[in-house]
Amino acid sequence: MLQGTVILKEVFDDVPFLQMPRVVVELLDESLTKPPPLSYHHIGNDDPITTARKAFLTSTPKERSSNTGTPSTFRTRQHDPQRLQSMPCGRPREYEETIPVTLLHPVFGQFLDDCQTIDITAEDNSFIEHLATAMSALYGDESERVEAVGKVFQNYRFQFTITNTKPAGYLTNAEMQVNGHRYVIAEFKNETGSTSTEPYFQAIGYYLDSTREYALKFSRSPLPCLLLTIFGPYMVFAGAAWNLRPTVQILSTPIAFHFHSTDIHNRLTVARHMAAFRKAAERLNEYYENLTETPLLTSAPVPPHMFAYSTSYRSLHSNTLKNFRYVTELDSDKLVFSGTEDEGDHICIKFVQTYSCDVHNHFVSLGCAPALRGFEKIAGGWFMVVMDMLPDDFEMLSARTGRLPLSVFTDISAKLESLHEAGYVHGDIRDANIMVSKTDETRFMIIDFDWAGSAGEARYPACVNYMDIVRPQEARDGKKILRDHDNFMLQVVKRWNFMD
């Protein structure tokens, strides 16, 4: 039982509330014998993010980052059968997080965009001229390269700090930091293959070590960081962030600084990458200057993991800004989430790189698609699609055990024909993209408009699955999506899911 003079922070050493906290006031008397309400009881478990991060850190003891950079050591970590210590980073490629770092913090997606479009200034060109000279030079050892390249960075106001580990006395990394947070980590090698350690692995190890003490204190932050690996005249950028464990994503191909003086294409590529890097570093510095620890007591619902950073959209209907919070992921392999708006409406949030609002809205007008609420272009080539959440009684046609009446197929076929007459194609008509009501089997919804578009323009994406899914012979990567393809796929759906 709490006394009137007791401070809540001194009673609860963890976050005790999963939803909004409730304070129960009860007048005491001498005859009170009942146990206190459950509201008073201490909840000892951490929030899911803190718990998962703590488990990862416990299973991954701290060690010298130079050791983690050897291929054999890194391979052992990544091939851990239980994946207690492994970190998604593209090595091996098949082990990756569903939510990429470009959606955990906007700086990474903006970096990708800027590498393609940022305007180059005279100062940028001067910087590149000096940096290319330093990067392409030949040095006796790694420390000479770091000193020469680091001097160019510092002359152009990049606040790199070179760190040496003693008593070993060897160069470990260069970094940018604020308030103890390292937001840029650079790992140098004199030349390709000049040492037994791999700079990418080593940079990942430095990131893990530099965020150990902050991953729990700042459990609502992805702790974003840019990683640079520099080997000889080449530079590669990567983005590192925490979800339930650290995850790293390559953001560039190796950039060559020993380009010919007449090679304006490679010069522009280098200039844009470095201008994008400067901008990203400034944004990360600002982010960490304003970062505060996760409060011990919070009224916010406890999320199961970090979601995408976007938490608002502009309504297509009212042009007003709508805020929302994520609730859960709807598919562990896709970027589809459920959420709740501040007003209480249940919504579905989806992140894609291609989408047809026109096709979606056409089916909405026919009453067979969830209403489209918002469509936002965000950094990194992403679109955020916000739509109504389907009622709980809808399920994928592929999940049904019984067959549906032929009349339902006829209705679906008519809706698809209407789409074709309007000049559009869907591209992926199959039973996984048709939702049917459990309580009224005549009600259906058509979803998934990632491939859809105008007939004659829409094309199939890379890596079309035609081995496990029956598709037309012409439905292959890069080919045009035809109306006949939609009709073919619908006939396949009919064969397996509808009565004759």
QUIJO-V408740 format. One record per backbone hydrogen bond with DSSP energy under -0.5 kcal/mol. CO is the residue of the C=O (numbers start at 1). NH is the residue of the N-H. If there is no record, write none. Layout:
((CO/NH) (CO/NH))
This chain:
((3/6) (7/10) (7/11) (8/11) (8/12) (11/13) (14/16) (16/18) (18/302) (22/24) (23/25) (24/26) (29/32) (37/40) (38/41) (42/44) (47/51) (48/52) (49/53) (50/54) (51/55) (52/56) (53/57) (54/58) (55/59) (56/60) (59/61) (64/67) (64/68) (65/69) (67/70) (69/198) (70/74) (71/75) (72/76) (73/77) (74/78) (75/79) (77/80) (80/83) (88/248) (92/95) (94/96) (95/89) (95/90) (98/100) (100/103) (100/104) (101/104) (101/105) (103/309) (105/108) (105/109) (106/110) (107/111) (108/112) (109/113) (109/380) (110/114) (111/115) (112/116) (113/116) (113/117) (114/118) (121/125) (122/126) (123/127) (124/128) (125/129) (126/130) (127/131) (128/132) (129/133) (130/134) (131/135) (132/136) (133/137) (141/145) (142/146) (143/147) (144/148) (145/149) (146/150) (147/151) (148/152) (149/153) (150/154) (151/155) (152/156) (153/156) (153/158) (154/157) (157/159) (158/160) (161/175) (163/172) (163/173) (164/166) (165/169) (165/170) (170/165) (173/163) (174/186) (175/161) (176/183) (176/184) (178/181) (180/182) (181/178) (181/183) (183/226) (184/176) (185/228) (186/174) (187/230) (189/232) (191/194) (196/71) (197/199) (198/202) (199/203) (200/204) (201/205) (202/206) (203/207) (204/208) (205/209) (206/210) (207/211) (208/211) (208/212) (209/212) (211/214) (211/215) (212/216) (214/218) (216/219) (217/294) (218/221) (222/242) (225/240) (226/185) (227/238) (228/187) (228/230) (229/231) (229/236) (230/189) (231/234) (233/257) (234/231) (235/255) (236/229) (237/251) (237/252) (238/227) (239/249) (240/225) (241/247) (245/243) (246/88) (247/241) (249/239) (254/256) (255/235) (260/263) (262/264) (263/267) (264/268) (265/269) (266/270) (267/271) (268/272) (269/273) (270/274) (271/275) (272/276) (273/277) (274/278) (275/279) (276/280) (277/281) (278/282) (279/283) (280/284) (281/285) (282/286) (283/287) (284/288) (285/289) (286/290) (287/290) (288/291) (301/303) (303/49) (311/324) (313/315) (313/322) (315/319) (320/315) (322/313) (323/342) (325/340) (328/338) (331/334) (334/336) (335/351) (336/330) (336/331) (337/349) (338/327) (338/328) (339/347) (340/325) (341/344) (345/341) (346/389) (347/339) (348/387) (349/337) (350/352) (350/385) (352/383) (355/357) (356/360) (357/361) (358/362) (359/363) (360/364) (361/365) (362/366) (363/368) (364/367) (368/446) (371/373) (371/388) (373/316) (374/386) (376/378) (376/384) (378/381) (378/382) (382/378) (383/352) (383/385) (384/376) (384/386) (385/350) (386/373) (386/374) (387/348) (391/394) (393/438) (395/436) (396/399) (396/400) (397/400) (404/499) (405/408) (405/409) (406/410) (407/411) (408/412) (409/413) (410/414) (411/415) (412/416) (413/417) (414/418) (415/419) (416/420) (417/421) (418/422) (419/424) (420/423) (423/455) (425/453) (428/430) (430/433) (431/397) (431/398) (431/434) (433/447) (434/397) (435/445) (436/395) (440/437) (440/443) (443/437) (445/435) (449/356) (453/425) (454/457) (454/458) (458/481) (460/478) (464/466) (472/475) (474/476) (476/479) (479/460) (480/482) (481/456) (482/486) (483/487) (484/488) (485/489) (486/490) (487/491) (488/492) (489/493) (490/494) (491/495) (492/496) (493/497) (494/498) (497/404))
